[in-house]
Amino acid sequence: MEADEYDNDSAFGESLASSTTSLRSAVTKYEFEHGRRYHAYKAGQYAFPNDESELDRMDLEHHMFGLLIGQLHLAPLQSPQSILDLGSGTGLWAIDAADKYPTAEVIGTDLSPTQPKWVPPNVRFEVDDFEADWTFGPNKFDLIFARLLLASVSDYPRLYRQAFDALKPGGYLELHELDPETYCDDGSYTESHAAMKWGKLFKEAVAKMGRTLPDLTQYKSLMEEAGFVDVQERFYKRASNDWPKDPKMKEIGRHECMNQMEGIEAFTLAPFTRVLGWSVEEAQVMIAQVRSEWPKRSLHGYQKV
């Protein structure tokens, strides 16, 4: 990506399953830690908050993926009848899929019942753990979709095998994943920058949690080992702010900057304090350092998607 030229160095200047459970009150007795709210069902399995600020950020993430790939999904579906959204979060992707395919049944699963109550009639949400034994039965879905499961999967081969078995012949598994590290092609970001350090520490923490992140180049082979064929992969870059010259990349960068500024605390607190042994104060210092770097247009960072 080619960098644009600016007088203002800030992007904030003038531009910027075994047990499937129905939603019920028991799972809304959330846990709280360091001022953030976390899921109650299988508490601790997902390392990030589910409070309102994080849910707002997830909605921003959904919008940003729409800008990045230009559509809801890449799988060439033909009149699908059954769709599964793993780790549905706020449910926006599942709701959009239900609107796009009104004759399809869309199921969204998540550890948290944070989805809206008013949804299209052909979508439903279930509190479920996709790492448990699936109970949907074989040959059920035309599409299984998952976005940003990073730090949520302890056994990718098992997850993909279960997805393979649950798909109809000719069905699709579509994954949208990213590498949380910051990358740079022109040397403006260096190993001494906090954002560079943070990405490596994050990967270290989730590995110690038993949820090692695959390299982005490994997902294809993991899917093929589970039995999938004709696996295609596409790679994208998300700029750290609106430093790119290209108008589309600039717009995505604006959203990514807000995404990171809002999300860095959510991504840091539990992994760094629970696993790496940091104090809350130490984690907050790291958070502040990353936030100070991320909007600077002179730092040409990006994440790989």
Buried (B, 14 or more C-beta within 10 A) or exposed (E): BEBBEBEEEBBBEEBBBEEBBEBEEEBBEBEEBBEBBBBBBBEEBBBBBBBEEBBEBBEBBBEBBBBBBEEBBEBEBEEBEBBBBBBBBBBBBBBBBBBBBEEBBBBBBBBBBBBEEEBBEBBBBBBBBBBEEBEBEEEBBBBBBBBBBBBBBEEBEEBBBBBBBBBBEEBBBBBBBBBBBBBBEEEBBEEEBBBBBBBEBBBBBBEEBEBBBBEBEEBBEBBEEBEBEEEEEEEBBBBBBBBBEBEEBBBBBBBBBBBBBBBBBBBBBBBBBBBBEBEEEEBBEBBEBBBEBBBBBEBBBBBBB
